[in-house]
Amino acid sequence: MKMEELVQEKLRLIFNNESIIFDKSRFAGGLTNYNYIMDIKGIEYVIRQPGGMTEQMIDRKIERVNNNIASEFGVNSECTYFDEVSGIKISVYIKGSKTIALSDPCSHKNLQAVSGLMKKIHSSPKHFPNLFDWQKELTKYEQIVRQLNGEFFFDYTKLKNQLLDFMQKNIKNTISVPCHNDTVPENFIVDSNGRTYLIDWEYSGMNDPSWDVAAYIIESRLTEEAIRFLLMDYYGQLLSASEILKIKSYMMAQDLLWTAWALIRHYSGDDFLDYCCIRYERFRKNVTAITLSSDYSIADMVKS
């Protein structure tokens, strides 16, 4: 059964209505998955259709647990159905909402909201049951690419080892707290009352909080001024050189990790080649530059 047919079957079963048609006319975005807004019995829902190969990349059982914990944090949208086998999820649509990506990820107001949510999550005593280890995730993605008979960039292994060597030399202290691990501005939702939510917890797990900070910076392509504001608002003080190097390292690690992720989507037939190349070219630029000088700025690293 095709995924679209399975989604429709689930909708009919959940809402006890055999006449429901899975309506994909209102696309609500997504890269890992595809989200659609549907009005069912007068209530608007976000229907998640899992993307290609996600069953091999994401542990949906863990995601379900973490999604519930995120709701306990008070930052998540209301989930009404979660199928940990297929990955289909149904959430209540947040009325009048828009993503921070659409409402300016660099504004001080949005930066404060993002910083506040991250601090709330990172300081929670309720922990996730899993660890997010980006190197293990990368190894898993690389294995899937090989299973698909895919190829890597000619200098992939050399530059990856260059990054790992840089991180081994420069990352001295890490901690493990609840992290979202995919803090793209599209995952921060602001409702009509100005309340901000953080959605899509499939990559969540225990990790160093700097990973989430680094992710928002690079995914939002923050300006130099916005970077300074976010770092001061989140950390409350000027960072040490070692903490800055940790953020830089995680920015490069994310470009490398999501390059491998995009290669999986590309070799499984989805249109992700441009996305893949953009991320890898930035990784190549940054790992080369920072090896020459560790003072290479975060603002320059954001640029493609």
C-alpha beads as a LAMMPS data file, in Angstrom:
LAMMPS data file: protein, C-alpha beads

304 atoms
303 bonds

1 atom types
1 bond types

-500.0 500.0 xlo xhi
-500.0 500.0 ylo yhi
-500.0 500.0 zlo zhi

Masses

1 110.0

Atoms # bond

1 1 1 0.000 0.000 0.000
2 1 1 1.313 3.465 -0.919
3 1 1 1.891 5.867 1.964
4 1 1 -0.825 8.241 0.714
5 1 1 -3.332 5.380 0.705
6 1 1 -2.254 4.361 4.206
7 1 1 -2.709 7.918 5.472
8 1 1 -6.227 8.008 4.031
9 1 1 -7.041 4.634 5.582
10 1 1 -5.816 5.862 8.975
11 1 1 -7.862 9.060 8.701
12 1 1 -11.037 7.098 7.959
13 1 1 -10.378 4.745 10.851
14 1 1 -9.443 7.423 13.401
15 1 1 -12.352 9.724 12.571
16 1 1 -14.783 6.860 11.859
17 1 1 -15.741 8.231 8.450
18 1 1 -15.299 6.196 5.264
19 1 1 -15.893 9.246 3.078
20 1 1 -12.742 11.121 4.170
21 1 1 -10.347 11.870 1.334
22 1 1 -6.726 12.669 2.169
23 1 1 -6.604 16.263 0.948
24 1 1 -3.100 17.489 0.064
25 1 1 -4.116 20.911 -1.226
26 1 1 -2.903 22.819 1.863
27 1 1 0.772 21.972 2.148
28 1 1 2.239 22.997 5.506
29 1 1 5.887 22.326 4.698
30 1 1 8.449 19.754 5.699
31 1 1 11.699 18.121 4.582
32 1 1 11.887 14.863 6.519
33 1 1 8.113 14.519 6.257
34 1 1 5.326 16.234 4.337
35 1 1 2.619 18.025 6.321
36 1 1 -0.873 18.961 5.174
37 1 1 -3.669 20.922 6.852
38 1 1 -7.126 19.361 6.711
39 1 1 -10.483 20.404 8.135
40 1 1 -12.163 17.354 9.658
41 1 1 -15.493 17.765 11.434
42 1 1 -14.890 21.487 11.829
43 1 1 -11.443 21.135 13.388
44 1 1 -8.223 21.813 11.499
45 1 1 -5.486 19.218 11.808
46 1 1 -1.929 18.855 10.520
47 1 1 -1.559 15.462 8.874
48 1 1 1.994 14.146 8.638
49 1 1 2.888 11.938 5.702
50 1 1 6.320 10.380 6.394
51 1 1 8.970 11.056 3.764
52 1 1 10.916 8.462 1.823
53 1 1 13.330 6.191 3.734
54 1 1 12.392 7.729 7.080
55 1 1 11.562 4.285 8.450
56 1 1 15.284 3.497 8.243
57 1 1 16.502 6.859 9.528
58 1 1 14.164 7.552 12.450
59 1 1 13.166 5.464 15.460
60 1 1 9.459 6.298 15.634
61 1 1 9.013 4.538 18.982
62 1 1 11.545 6.868 20.550
63 1 1 10.023 9.822 18.729
64 1 1 6.606 9.022 20.176
65 1 1 8.004 8.964 23.709
66 1 1 9.936 12.191 23.178
67 1 1 6.982 13.878 21.496
68 1 1 4.954 13.225 24.637
69 1 1 7.757 14.524 26.861
70 1 1 7.964 17.664 24.705
71 1 1 4.261 18.168 25.346
72 1 1 5.002 17.950 29.074
73 1 1 7.587 20.704 28.535
74 1 1 4.631 22.814 27.359
75 1 1 6.285 23.723 24.054
76 1 1 4.804 21.210 21.608
77 1 1 1.646 21.307 19.491
78 1 1 -1.209 18.996 20.580
79 1 1 -0.785 15.519 19.100
80 1 1 -3.999 13.506 18.723
81 1 1 -2.656 10.438 16.917
82 1 1 0.785 8.875 16.510
83 1 1 1.464 5.654 14.636
84 1 1 4.934 4.485 15.612
85 1 1 4.941 1.825 12.880
86 1 1 4.236 4.014 9.854
87 1 1 5.247 7.387 11.318
88 1 1 1.881 8.947 10.476
89 1 1 1.028 11.679 12.966
90 1 1 -2.014 13.921 13.418
91 1 1 -1.775 17.152 15.390
92 1 1 -4.208 19.965 16.065
93 1 1 -3.397 22.912 13.801
94 1 1 -2.328 25.989 15.738
95 1 1 -4.766 28.624 14.486
96 1 1 -3.397 31.813 13.026
97 1 1 0.116 30.475 13.269
98 1 1 3.144 30.975 11.098
99 1 1 6.712 29.800 11.316
100 1 1 9.530 31.984 12.536
101 1 1 11.133 31.330 9.161
102 1 1 8.324 33.402 7.640
103 1 1 8.215 36.067 10.345
104 1 1 11.947 36.933 10.396
105 1 1 14.291 34.563 12.271
106 1 1 16.701 37.465 12.920
107 1 1 14.325 39.759 14.815
108 1 1 15.149 40.330 18.476
109 1 1 11.646 39.269 19.492
110 1 1 11.933 35.935 17.706
111 1 1 15.504 35.391 18.896
112 1 1 14.363 35.889 22.501
113 1 1 11.493 33.443 21.974
114 1 1 13.820 30.842 20.458
115 1 1 16.395 31.330 23.202
116 1 1 13.719 31.065 25.891
117 1 1 12.299 27.836 24.503
118 1 1 15.731 26.263 24.144
119 1 1 16.674 27.190 27.718
120 1 1 13.387 25.756 28.972
121 1 1 13.991 22.461 27.189
122 1 1 17.679 22.224 28.038
123 1 1 17.066 22.832 31.758
124 1 1 14.215 20.341 32.098
125 1 1 14.670 17.648 34.757
126 1 1 12.635 15.271 32.553
127 1 1 15.137 13.570 30.278
128 1 1 14.748 11.768 26.963
129 1 1 15.476 8.014 27.034
130 1 1 17.910 8.191 24.090
131 1 1 21.182 9.869 23.188
132 1 1 21.607 11.829 19.978
133 1 1 25.131 10.998 18.811
134 1 1 25.691 12.764 15.512
135 1 1 28.608 10.523 14.554
136 1 1 26.513 7.380 15.035
137 1 1 23.716 8.988 13.035
138 1 1 26.180 9.856 10.286
139 1 1 27.498 6.288 10.176
140 1 1 23.931 5.014 9.894
141 1 1 23.161 7.410 7.039
142 1 1 26.370 6.451 5.231
143 1 1 25.447 2.773 5.452
144 1 1 22.025 3.486 3.952
145 1 1 23.615 5.465 1.091
146 1 1 25.840 2.468 0.331
147 1 1 22.844 0.112 0.472
148 1 1 21.247 2.321 -2.193
149 1 1 24.443 2.002 -4.272
150 1 1 24.948 5.732 -3.862
151 1 1 28.190 7.638 -4.120
152 1 1 29.771 10.303 -1.931
153 1 1 31.604 13.456 -2.966
154 1 1 35.203 12.778 -4.056
155 1 1 36.699 14.500 -0.994
156 1 1 33.997 13.406 1.469
157 1 1 36.119 11.023 3.561
158 1 1 39.118 13.368 3.648
159 1 1 37.086 16.368 4.796
160 1 1 35.056 14.321 7.271
161 1 1 38.281 13.111 8.903
162 1 1 39.543 16.686 8.897
163 1 1 36.446 17.756 10.844
164 1 1 36.682 14.863 13.305
165 1 1 40.333 15.692 13.953
166 1 1 39.475 19.367 14.509
167 1 1 36.680 18.469 16.928
168 1 1 38.851 16.021 18.851
169 1 1 41.442 18.739 19.377
170 1 1 39.046 21.576 20.188
171 1 1 35.948 20.212 21.949
172 1 1 36.986 19.615 25.527
173 1 1 33.803 19.756 27.592
174 1 1 30.318 18.586 26.680
175 1 1 27.180 18.027 28.714
176 1 1 24.052 15.996 28.023
177 1 1 20.613 17.602 28.318
178 1 1 17.271 17.229 26.500
179 1 1 17.732 18.646 22.998
180 1 1 15.534 19.036 19.944
181 1 1 18.485 18.631 17.531
182 1 1 16.625 20.096 14.523
183 1 1 16.045 23.695 15.568
184 1 1 15.383 25.064 12.094
185 1 1 13.261 28.248 12.073
186 1 1 10.475 26.309 10.317
187 1 1 10.024 24.231 13.489
188 1 1 9.316 27.283 15.647
189 1 1 5.640 28.221 15.342
190 1 1 4.129 31.484 16.580
191 1 1 0.358 31.622 17.138
192 1 1 -1.952 34.632 16.807
193 1 1 -1.388 35.513 20.482
194 1 1 2.384 35.558 20.111
195 1 1 3.012 32.248 21.884
196 1 1 5.877 30.242 20.381
197 1 1 5.929 26.453 19.987
198 1 1 8.658 24.030 18.924
199 1 1 7.399 21.110 16.845
200 1 1 8.741 17.970 15.093
201 1 1 10.720 15.982 17.646
202 1 1 11.915 13.065 15.480
203 1 1 15.614 13.830 15.985
204 1 1 15.308 14.696 19.674
205 1 1 17.506 13.126 22.329
206 1 1 20.081 13.904 24.969
207 1 1 22.869 16.057 23.564
208 1 1 25.016 19.095 24.215
209 1 1 22.805 22.224 24.153
210 1 1 25.264 24.015 21.873
211 1 1 24.055 21.724 19.080
212 1 1 20.597 23.360 19.181
213 1 1 22.108 26.846 19.303
214 1 1 24.416 26.060 16.375
215 1 1 21.510 24.606 14.406
216 1 1 19.357 27.702 14.735
217 1 1 22.253 29.939 13.681
218 1 1 23.174 28.029 10.556
219 1 1 19.659 27.013 9.503
220 1 1 18.372 30.574 9.913
221 1 1 21.433 32.106 8.224
222 1 1 21.594 34.649 11.014
223 1 1 23.342 37.950 10.495
224 1 1 26.415 38.806 12.557
225 1 1 24.331 41.110 14.772
226 1 1 21.644 38.465 15.262
227 1 1 24.272 35.878 16.184
228 1 1 25.696 38.170 18.865
229 1 1 22.218 38.861 20.235
230 1 1 21.217 35.175 20.357
231 1 1 24.434 34.069 22.039
232 1 1 24.180 36.769 24.690
233 1 1 20.475 36.108 25.288
234 1 1 20.942 32.342 25.571
235 1 1 24.216 32.151 27.512
236 1 1 23.897 35.433 29.408
237 1 1 27.603 36.168 29.053
238 1 1 30.409 36.383 26.542
239 1 1 31.533 32.916 25.516
240 1 1 34.995 31.494 25.992
241 1 1 37.051 30.634 22.922
242 1 1 36.451 26.930 23.542
243 1 1 32.663 27.378 23.658
244 1 1 32.765 29.349 20.411
245 1 1 34.805 26.564 18.792
246 1 1 32.209 24.038 19.956
247 1 1 29.435 25.959 18.201
248 1 1 31.544 26.261 15.045
249 1 1 32.279 22.539 15.127
250 1 1 28.622 21.644 15.496
251 1 1 27.704 23.924 12.591
252 1 1 30.094 22.004 10.345
253 1 1 28.960 18.673 11.745
254 1 1 25.367 19.513 10.888
255 1 1 26.169 20.410 7.306
256 1 1 27.992 17.091 6.965
257 1 1 25.253 15.071 8.689
258 1 1 22.411 16.563 6.675
259 1 1 24.448 16.136 3.478
260 1 1 24.455 12.384 4.096
261 1 1 20.743 12.556 4.976
262 1 1 20.035 14.362 1.703
263 1 1 22.043 11.788 -0.257
264 1 1 19.673 9.117 1.057
265 1 1 16.675 11.085 -0.147
266 1 1 18.369 11.725 -3.502
267 1 1 19.265 8.083 -4.135
268 1 1 15.794 6.953 -3.062
269 1 1 14.254 9.117 -5.796
270 1 1 13.398 12.416 -4.083
271 1 1 14.503 15.808 -5.407
272 1 1 17.184 16.658 -2.846
273 1 1 20.329 17.010 -4.933
274 1 1 20.441 20.835 -4.854
275 1 1 19.880 20.851 -1.086
276 1 1 22.643 18.268 -0.700
277 1 1 25.147 20.201 -2.806
278 1 1 24.476 23.515 -1.048
279 1 1 25.090 21.962 2.371
280 1 1 28.202 20.084 1.275
281 1 1 29.749 23.073 -0.475
282 1 1 29.327 25.122 2.696
283 1 1 30.815 22.294 4.747
284 1 1 33.761 22.081 2.367
285 1 1 34.309 25.862 2.543
286 1 1 34.091 25.994 6.334
287 1 1 36.174 22.978 7.261
288 1 1 38.915 24.164 4.914
289 1 1 38.851 27.722 6.274
290 1 1 38.701 26.811 9.958
291 1 1 41.603 24.396 9.611
292 1 1 43.706 27.341 8.436
293 1 1 42.422 29.649 11.194
294 1 1 40.191 28.759 14.137
295 1 1 39.300 32.475 14.321
296 1 1 37.198 32.109 11.171
297 1 1 33.966 33.777 12.272
298 1 1 30.570 32.180 12.884
299 1 1 29.000 34.850 10.660
300 1 1 31.255 33.823 7.761
301 1 1 30.435 30.161 8.361
302 1 1 26.740 30.824 7.891
303 1 1 27.275 32.010 4.333
304 1 1 27.015 29.509 1.485

Bonds

1 1 1 2
2 1 2 3
3 1 3 4
4 1 4 5
5 1 5 6
6 1 6 7
7 1 7 8
8 1 8 9
9 1 9 10
10 1 10 11
11 1 11 12
12 1 12 13
13 1 13 14
14 1 14 15
15 1 15 16
16 1 16 17
17 1 17 18
18 1 18 19
19 1 19 20
20 1 20 21
21 1 21 22
22 1 22 23
23 1 23 24
24 1 24 25
25 1 25 26
26 1 26 27
27 1 27 28
28 1 28 29
29 1 29 30
30 1 30 31
31 1 31 32
32 1 32 33
33 1 33 34
34 1 34 35
35 1 35 36
36 1 36 37
37 1 37 38
38 1 38 39
39 1 39 40
40 1 40 41
41 1 41 42
42 1 42 43
43 1 43 44
44 1 44 45
45 1 45 46
46 1 46 47
47 1 47 48
48 1 48 49
49 1 49 50
50 1 50 51
51 1 51 52
52 1 52 53
53 1 53 54
54 1 54 55
55 1 55 56
56 1 56 57
57 1 57 58
58 1 58 59
59 1 59 60
60 1 60 61
61 1 61 62
62 1 62 63
63 1 63 64
64 1 64 65
65 1 65 66
66 1 66 67
67 1 67 68
68 1 68 69
69 1 69 70
70 1 70 71
71 1 71 72
72 1 72 73
73 1 73 74
74 1 74 75
75 1 75 76
76 1 76 77
77 1 77 78
78 1 78 79
79 1 79 80
80 1 80 81
81 1 81 82
82 1 82 83
83 1 83 84
84 1 84 85
85 1 85 86
86 1 86 87
87 1 87 88
88 1 88 89
89 1 89 90
90 1 90 91
91 1 91 92
92 1 92 93
93 1 93 94
94 1 94 95
95 1 95 96
96 1 96 97
97 1 97 98
98 1 98 99
99 1 99 100
100 1 100 101
101 1 101 102
102 1 102 103
103 1 103 104
104 1 104 105
105 1 105 106
106 1 106 107
107 1 107 108
108 1 108 109
109 1 109 110
110 1 110 111
111 1 111 112
112 1 112 113
113 1 113 114
114 1 114 115
115 1 115 116
116 1 116 117
117 1 117 118
118 1 118 119
119 1 119 120
120 1 120 121
121 1 121 122
122 1 122 123
123 1 123 124
124 1 124 125
125 1 125 126
126 1 126 127
127 1 127 128
128 1 128 129
129 1 129 130
130 1 130 131
131 1 131 132
132 1 132 133
133 1 133 134
134 1 134 135
135 1 135 136
136 1 136 137
137 1 137 138
138 1 138 139
139 1 139 140
140 1 140 141
141 1 141 142
142 1 142 143
143 1 143 144
144 1 144 145
145 1 145 146
146 1 146 147
147 1 147 148
148 1 148 149
149 1 149 150
150 1 150 151
151 1 151 152
152 1 152 153
153 1 153 154
154 1 154 155
155 1 155 156
156 1 156 157
157 1 157 158
158 1 158 159
159 1 159 160
160 1 160 161
161 1 161 162
162 1 162 163
163 1 163 164
164 1 164 165
165 1 165 166
166 1 166 167
167 1 167 168
168 1 168 169
169 1 169 170
170 1 170 171
171 1 171 172
172 1 172 173
173 1 173 174
174 1 174 175
175 1 175 176
176 1 176 177
177 1 177 178
178 1 178 179
179 1 179 180
180 1 180 181
181 1 181 182
182 1 182 183
183 1 183 184
184 1 184 185
185 1 185 186
186 1 186 187
187 1 187 188
188 1 188 189
189 1 189 190
190 1 190 191
191 1 191 192
192 1 192 193
193 1 193 194
194 1 194 195
195 1 195 196
196 1 196 197
197 1 197 198
198 1 198 199
199 1 199 200
200 1 200 201
201 1 201 202
202 1 202 203
203 1 203 204
204 1 204 205
205 1 205 206
206 1 206 207
207 1 207 208
208 1 208 209
209 1 209 210
210 1 210 211
211 1 211 212
212 1 212 213
213 1 213 214
214 1 214 215
215 1 215 216
216 1 216 217
217 1 217 218
218 1 218 219
219 1 219 220
220 1 220 221
221 1 221 222
222 1 222 223
223 1 223 224
224 1 224 225
225 1 225 226
226 1 226 227
227 1 227 228
228 1 228 229
229 1 229 230
230 1 230 231
231 1 231 232
232 1 232 233
233 1 233 234
234 1 234 235
235 1 235 236
236 1 236 237
237 1 237 238
238 1 238 239
239 1 239 240
240 1 240 241
241 1 241 242
242 1 242 243
243 1 243 244
244 1 244 245
245 1 245 246
246 1 246 247
247 1 247 248
248 1 248 249
249 1 249 250
250 1 250 251
251 1 251 252
252 1 252 253
253 1 253 254
254 1 254 255
255 1 255 256
256 1 256 257
257 1 257 258
258 1 258 259
259 1 259 260
260 1 260 261
261 1 261 262
262 1 262 263
263 1 263 264
264 1 264 265
265 1 265 266
266 1 266 267
267 1 267 268
268 1 268 269
269 1 269 270
270 1 270 271
271 1 271 272
272 1 272 273
273 1 273 274
274 1 274 275
275 1 275 276
276 1 276 277
277 1 277 278
278 1 278 279
279 1 279 280
280 1 280 281
281 1 281 282
282 1 282 283
283 1 283 284
284 1 284 285
285 1 285 286
286 1 286 287
287 1 287 288
288 1 288 289
289 1 289 290
290 1 290 291
291 1 291 292
292 1 292 293
293 1 293 294
294 1 294 295
295 1 295 296
296 1 296 297
297 1 297 298
298 1 298 299
299 1 299 300
300 1 300 301
301 1 301 302
302 1 302 303
303 1 303 304
